[in-house]
Amino acid sequence: MELGRKIYYTRTEKNMTQKSLAKKIGVPTKVLDKWENCELNPNMKQVDEIAKALKLTVPELLDNDIRNFISICKTELHSNK
């Protein structure tokens, strides 16, 4: 499952709104919406914050999927250029 879909699925399973999750992790709701729609990826620090807010481990959030991890790493590499 793509990371954005996992965030959406878990958030809704826990009856959290986008607004409440965004506030917990310190990002605008628009950013969270882009993550959930797989338009952007959070960086690793944000992934850690999301996992904590959703009461998951990072591997659980990433579905133990190395492709999700690689995608996040690529995002970080491109943003550091």
N, C-alpha and C positions, 0 to 999 in steps of 0.2 A: 504494500500500500504506500502511495506517495506520502511524504511527510505532511503536506498541507491537508490531505484528506484525513490522516491520522489525528492531526490537531483538531480538525472540525468534528470528527466522529467522537473523540474522547471528550471534547468540550461539551458537546450536546448530550452525551451519555451522562455527564455529571451535572446537567441542567445549569450550565454556565452560559452567560451571554458573552458575545464578543466584547462588549464594553467592559464587563467585569474581568475577563481574562486579560484584555489589553492593559487595563489599569494595574493588575497584579504584576505584569511583566514590564511595565513602563514603556509601552509603545502606543502610538495612535491606533485607533480602531481600523483606520484605512490600511495600515500596514498589516495588521492581523488578517484582515479580509484578503489581502493579496497573498499572504502565506497560505491561507486556507483554500484559495482558488488556484494554488500552484503557479502564481505569477512571479513570485519572489521566494527566496529561501532565507530563513533566519541564519544568523551566524552562530558559531558554536556556543558563545556566551548566552545568546538568546535561546538556543535549544535547551541549554541547562535550566534557564529561568522558566521556560515553558513546561519542561518536565516537572520541575518542582511545583509549579502552580497547579498542574494536573495530577500531582501525586503519583508520578511515574518515574522510573529511572530513565536515563538517556537511551540505553539500549531498547527499553520497552517503547519509548516514543519513536525511535527510529525503526521499530519493528525488526531489530537485529539485522537490518538490511544494509549491506555495505554500499549499495548504490545511493541510498539517502545520505550516508556519510560523505561519499565522494562528491556528490552534488553540492553539499554544504561547503566542503573544502574548496571546490572550484569557485564558488561564489566569493569566498573570502579571498582567494588568490586574485581574482579579477578586481575586487574592490580595493586591494592594496596597491594596485598599479598606479 
